[in-house]
């Protein structure tokens, strides 16, 4: 593969200047037409503050929401990947029943609005399933150290059930798209690979685990990375059920302080930091995989 040297062209400069001019015009219109006064100096206090009791710096509304978004996105991505792998394998098996199960899951989830799914899962999972599982009493019966650990990994005990419901909702939604990505990756592996694995006497499970899926994962990594980034962005939808993630905290702060533009610009920057960091990490992983090939 021939590496092409990146060059800065005059068209790039024109685009940068145009974007900068657009930002200046928008800022001018906000300040003059709306007579809006910027309060950027007040924003750091909503990120961190010094606790008067301990004297330590503590995360405030915005950072607390960011940490909740991170936890929600990580656990939802893991669960969605499990859903996607299982259903993706179902969609490529010879069993008609399993193929129908996988297709039904994909078609139902992909053809319903995310907000509708949020409410369905929230009122069904949180109100019906969780009491049957006894999850909240189980968590409350744990030791204070265990509760503190669960609070760090998931959410405080008072919001644990709602967090799990939101995580399952996002995972089910994203899992439908990951299912199709996994299916396409499995079907992209050459038939000769399957025949060679079969000739070696490998079982169907060993064929998938040792031969098919490792090759498929390399091919679908960019698509999976894009879906993980979508998971971070789609996690904002659970603000509708009062999960205190980044978007919800931004909404509450904008209403209480009236610093509308500052709050939402700060929220947008934090989302960009998350998604761009993930994009760069995946790009490096792709390069390392190409080198190993």
C-alpha positions, 0 to 999 in steps of 0.5 A: 500500500502506497502512503500518500503525503498529506498536503495543505491546499488552498481549498483547505485554507478557504474552508478554514477561513469560511468556517471562522467567518461563519463563527464570527458572524454567528457570535456577532448576531447573538451579541448584537441582535439578541443583546446577549451577554456572555458569561464564560467566566462562570462556567468553570465552577459548573465543571469542578468546585472546592468542597467546603467540608473536605477542601478538595476539588469535586466534580460539579454538574457538567463533569458528573454528567460527563462521567455518567455518559462515559459509564453508560456508553461503555456498559451499553457498548459492551452489552450491545456488542454481545447482542450484536455478536449473538444475533449476527451469528443467528442471522448467518446460521442454517437454522431458519428459526435462529435466522428469524429470531435475528431478523425479527430483532433487527427489524423491530428495533431499527424501525421504531423511533429511539424515544419510543424504545426508551419509554417502552424499555423504561416502563417495562424493564424498570417497572416490571422486570426489575422488581421481579429480579429483586435487583434494587433490594439486592444492591441495598443489602450489600456492604457500604464498600460494595455500594460505593464500588457499584456507584463508581462503576454504574450509578448510586444506589438511588438511581441504580435501577434507572441506570440499568434500564437506560443501559439495556435500552441503549444496548438493545437499540445499538445492538440491532445495528451491530448485528447487521455489521457482524452479519456483513463481516461474517458473510464477507469471509471467503467460503474457502476459509470455512471449508478449510476449517471444516476439513481440519475437523473443527466444530461449528463453534470452533470455526466461528471462534477461531477462523471466521470471527477473528477475520470478520472483526478486522474487516468491520472494525471501522464500522464498529467504531462508528457505531460505538461513537453513535452509542455515545451520542445516542446516550443523550436520548435517555435524558427523556427519562431523567438519567443524569447524563451530560445532556440532562445536566446541561438542560437543567443547568441552562434552565437554572442559570439562563447561560444557554449558549455557554452551557450547550457549547460546553456540552458540545465540546465535551461530546466532541472530545469523547468522540474524536478521542475514540476516533483517533484511538480506532485509527491507530488500532486499524494501522496496527492491525494492517501492520500485523497483516 
